[in-house]
Amino acid sequence: GAPVFAPTSRRSLHIAGAMIHVDKENVEASLRLRMVEIREREFNHFLERTRSVATIATIMSGLGQFGLLYTKFINHNGCATPICPELLYPFFCVVSTFCSTLTAFVCIL
């Protein structure tokens, strides 16, 4: 049988190779662009969640501060000893205020 394919010249092979090289560069550039878009989207998602945590921590810090302001209105009927509400309530208010404030500052930085 006769050959089905016509012989190709060197010039047409060189042009085909150059076109494949250009296509490869285009694919690589679009892939890099896509990766940058994905990183940007992940970073925006991270910032959004961090802002949410900072907002909640700030609210909790404010509630803890509010609780410390009103320690004189503690109900002494909740514990068996009078030292319990006078010691534990302010202690846990300070701990919650500290943790919430620390969380808010870490999220802001």
C-alpha positions as a LaTeX table, in Angstrom:
\begin{tabular}{lrrr}
\hline
Residue & $x$ (\AA) & $y$ (\AA) & $z$ (\AA) \\
\hline
Gly1 & 0.00 & 0.00 & 0.00 \\
Ala2 & 0.75 & 3.56 & $-0.62$ \\
Pro3 & 1.59 & 5.75 & 2.39 \\
Val4 & $-1.51$ & 7.47 & 3.78 \\
Phe5 & 0.31 & 10.40 & 5.26 \\
Ala6 & 1.96 & 12.94 & 3.05 \\
Pro7 & 5.51 & 13.74 & 4.05 \\
Thr8 & 5.72 & 16.93 & 6.08 \\
Ser9 & 8.40 & 19.51 & 5.77 \\
Arg10 & 10.74 & 20.56 & 8.53 \\
Arg11 & 9.24 & 24.02 & 8.60 \\
Ser12 & 5.73 & 22.75 & 9.32 \\
Leu13 & 7.09 & 20.53 & 12.11 \\
His14 & 8.90 & 23.54 & 13.60 \\
Ile15 & 5.71 & 25.64 & 13.47 \\
Ala16 & 3.69 & 22.84 & 15.09 \\
Gly17 & 6.28 & 22.53 & 17.86 \\
Ala18 & 6.21 & 26.29 & 18.44 \\
Met19 & 2.41 & 26.24 & 18.64 \\
Ile20 & 2.51 & 23.44 & 21.21 \\
His21 & 5.07 & 25.42 & 23.24 \\
Val22 & 2.85 & 28.54 & 23.13 \\
Asp23 & $-0.19$ & 26.49 & 24.16 \\
Lys24 & 1.79 & 25.04 & 27.06 \\
Glu25 & 2.77 & 28.54 & 28.23 \\
Asn26 & $-0.86$ & 29.69 & 27.99 \\
Val27 & $-2.05$ & 26.74 & 30.05 \\
Glu28 & 0.65 & 27.38 & 32.68 \\
Ala29 & $-0.24$ & 31.09 & 32.87 \\
Ser30 & $-3.95$ & 30.36 & 33.26 \\
Leu31 & $-3.17$ & 27.77 & 35.93 \\
Arg32 & $-1.05$ & 30.29 & 37.87 \\
Leu33 & $-3.84$ & 32.85 & 37.61 \\
Arg34 & $-6.38$ & 30.30 & 38.87 \\
Met35 & $-4.12$ & 29.43 & 41.83 \\
Val36 & $-3.82$ & 33.12 & 42.76 \\
Glu37 & $-7.62$ & 33.48 & 42.59 \\
Ile38 & $-8.07$ & 30.45 & 44.86 \\
Arg39 & $-5.52$ & 31.81 & 47.36 \\
Glu40 & $-7.27$ & 35.18 & 47.38 \\
Arg41 & $-10.65$ & 33.53 & 47.98 \\
Glu42 & $-9.21$ & 31.42 & 50.84 \\
Phe43 & $-7.61$ & 34.51 & 52.40 \\
Asn44 & $-10.88$ & 36.46 & 52.20 \\
His45 & $-12.71$ & 33.54 & 53.80 \\
Phe46 & $-10.11$ & 33.41 & 56.59 \\
Leu47 & $-10.45$ & 37.16 & 57.21 \\
Glu48 & $-14.23$ & 36.91 & 57.32 \\
Arg49 & $-14.12$ & 34.11 & 59.91 \\
Thr50 & $-11.48$ & 35.92 & 61.95 \\
Arg51 & $-13.63$ & 39.05 & 62.04 \\
Ser52 & $-16.58$ & 36.97 & 63.24 \\
Val53 & $-14.51$ & 35.44 & 66.05 \\
Ala54 & $-13.20$ & 38.90 & 67.02 \\
Thr55 & $-16.74$ & 40.28 & 67.15 \\
Ile56 & $-17.97$ & 37.44 & 69.36 \\
Ala57 & $-14.90$ & 37.74 & 71.61 \\
Thr58 & $-15.46$ & 41.49 & 71.97 \\
Ile59 & $-19.09$ & 40.92 & 72.96 \\
Met60 & $-18.03$ & 38.29 & 75.50 \\
Ser61 & $-15.38$ & 40.62 & 76.88 \\
Gly62 & $-17.99$ & 43.34 & 77.30 \\
Leu63 & $-20.34$ & 40.95 & 79.08 \\
Gly64 & $-17.53$ & 39.86 & 81.41 \\
Gln65 & $-16.75$ & 43.51 & 82.21 \\
Phe66 & $-20.44$ & 44.15 & 82.79 \\
Gly67 & $-20.54$ & 41.18 & 85.16 \\
Leu68 & $-17.61$ & 42.57 & 87.15 \\
Leu69 & $-19.35$ & 45.92 & 87.57 \\
Tyr70 & $-22.34$ & 44.29 & 89.25 \\
Thr71 & $-20.65$ & 41.97 & 91.75 \\
Lys72 & $-22.36$ & 43.78 & 94.63 \\
Phe73 & $-25.71$ & 42.38 & 93.47 \\
Ile74 & $-24.65$ & 38.74 & 93.89 \\
Asn75 & $-27.33$ & 36.43 & 95.22 \\
His76 & $-25.88$ & 34.64 & 98.27 \\
Asn77 & $-28.52$ & 31.92 & 98.21 \\
Gly78 & $-26.82$ & 30.06 & 95.33 \\
Cys79 & $-23.95$ & 28.52 & 97.34 \\
Ala80 & $-23.60$ & 26.89 & 100.73 \\
Thr81 & $-20.87$ & 29.26 & 101.90 \\
Pro82 & $-20.87$ & 33.03 & 101.45 \\
Ile83 & $-17.33$ & 32.94 & 100.06 \\
Cys84 & $-18.49$ & 30.98 & 97.00 \\
Pro85 & $-20.35$ & 33.76 & 95.14 \\
Glu86 & $-18.00$ & 36.47 & 96.34 \\
Leu87 & $-14.94$ & 34.59 & 95.07 \\
Leu88 & $-16.02$ & 32.42 & 92.16 \\
Tyr89 & $-18.24$ & 34.89 & 90.30 \\
Pro90 & $-15.59$ & 37.64 & 90.00 \\
Phe91 & $-12.91$ & 35.03 & 89.26 \\
Phe92 & $-14.82$ & 33.58 & 86.32 \\
Cys93 & $-15.77$ & 37.06 & 85.11 \\
Val94 & $-12.09$ & 38.03 & 85.08 \\
Val95 & $-11.10$ & 34.81 & 83.34 \\
Ser96 & $-13.80$ & 35.17 & 80.67 \\
Thr97 & $-12.94$ & 38.85 & 80.15 \\
Phe98 & $-9.23$ & 38.06 & 79.81 \\
Cys99 & $-9.77$ & 35.17 & 77.39 \\
Ser100 & $-12.25$ & 37.12 & 75.28 \\
Thr101 & $-10.03$ & 40.19 & 75.14 \\
Leu102 & $-7.00$ & 38.10 & 74.26 \\
Thr103 & $-8.96$ & 36.36 & 71.49 \\
Ala104 & $-10.16$ & 39.70 & 70.14 \\
Phe105 & $-6.63$ & 41.14 & 70.05 \\
Val106 & $-5.19$ & 38.03 & 68.41 \\
Cys107 & $-7.90$ & 38.13 & 65.75 \\
Ile108 & $-7.32$ & 41.81 & 65.09 \\
Leu109 & $-3.57$ & 41.45 & 64.72 \\
\hline
\end{tabular}
